[in-house]
Amino acid sequence: MNTISLQWIDELLAYLDRQEQVLNRVLAFLDVFRGSLIRRDAAALERMQGQLEEEGRLWTEMEMHRRRLTERFAAALGCRAEEVCLSAIGRRADPDRKERLQERQARLKDLTERLRQQHLATELLVREYARLNRQMLEVLTGSRGQGHLYDAHGRSGGVISSGLMSAQG
């Protein structure tokens, strides 16, 4: 059984800390994105679009680092890269580093669950806006048969069979 270098575990701990920072940034990004979408803040949405390229580069860099670490630990553990996990590494680490790995693993698990929930909330908001947009266009142009009108409280206020404006030039 090969030994795991303390330096490798320390590098892994640093990587996990960086991963936590990235996940926190993504969570903050999604919060700002939803707020900007609700406020219809076009300038903020454009700035955020510019940030996406940088975030994509960072994710690519993080993924390459993760693969290198995984391959290194797979060789040390004598297993395939797909079988490497923090628990297996922790079993081969000294008690202090094992505890630190477990702490980071728990925090990353919580952050990942929060990210899943926030991603779902963002996706539902975007889908709802798309649906409302489509309905408004149908009402305005009279396309797709009949549009529905709603009052200020969201109750259906009747059906309109012709558009409020002509889509023909």
KASUL-V567716 format. One record per run of one state. SS is the DSSP state (h for helix, s for strand, l for the rest). FROM is the first residue (numbers start at 1). LEN is the number of residues. If there is no record, write none. Layout:
# KASUL-V567716
((SS & FROM & LEN) (SS & FROM & LEN))
This chain:
# KASUL-V567716
((l & 1 & 5) (h & 6 & 34) (l & 40 & 2) (h & 42 & 36) (l & 78 & 3) (h & 81 & 3) (l & 84 & 2) (h & 86 & 6) (l & 92 & 3) (h & 95 & 47) (l & 142 & 5) (s & 147 & 4) (l & 151 & 5) (s & 156 & 5) (l & 161 & 9))
